[in-house]
Amino acid sequence: MSAENNTIFFQFLSIGLSILVFYYIYKTHGYLVSLDSCDCAPLLYSDRLKNIEVFYLFLSLGGILVNFFKFFFKDSEAIYKNYIKIVLSWILVVYIVHIVFIYNTYMFYSNVKAECACSNSWEKEFIYVQAIVYGLPIFLLVFVLILGLVISLLRTLTVASSSVSSYTKSKGKK
């Protein structure tokens, strides 16, 4: 398989996965809308989750459109000119929305009645799985930041102690 065929395959795979994600988020949003008539579900948190799911719907739709655009306009420099800045800005926004989603999912699960028939559905479990999946990159980011801080501190302490050691050795020779 050539590199160009490989790229085309991964673009179609990305588009297909984006469509699948869009479908599941759409179904989950429908579930949250149906909870408006359910007395067992906490409306405050289900309303918040509905709004966040709408954001994710637009985000996944944007991902589909970007992949289609990249497929048909491969050589456009205008696309890639500020690509890194745009991607980093979106990652920050998405991480913040992930944190809000995780919090509201936790509060939703804490306040929903377990024996309620209208709230028990696979979509409820999908929201929980969605929160776990969204929490993984946040956990990894925090882990990498803490690891980087620890390594930086250890390097600083090592350099400082070697500087003091070499200074005391040079004083001892005089």
Buried (B, 14 or more C-beta within 10 A) or exposed (E): EEEEEEEBEEBEEBBEBBBEBBEBBBBBBEBBEBBEEBEBBBEEBBBBBBEBBEBBBEBBBEBBEBBEEBBEEEEEEEBEEEEEEEEEEEEEEBBEBBEBBBEBBEBBBEBBBEEBEEBBBEBBEBBBEBBEEBBEEBEEEEEEEEEEEEEEEEEEEEEEEEEEEEEEEEEEEE
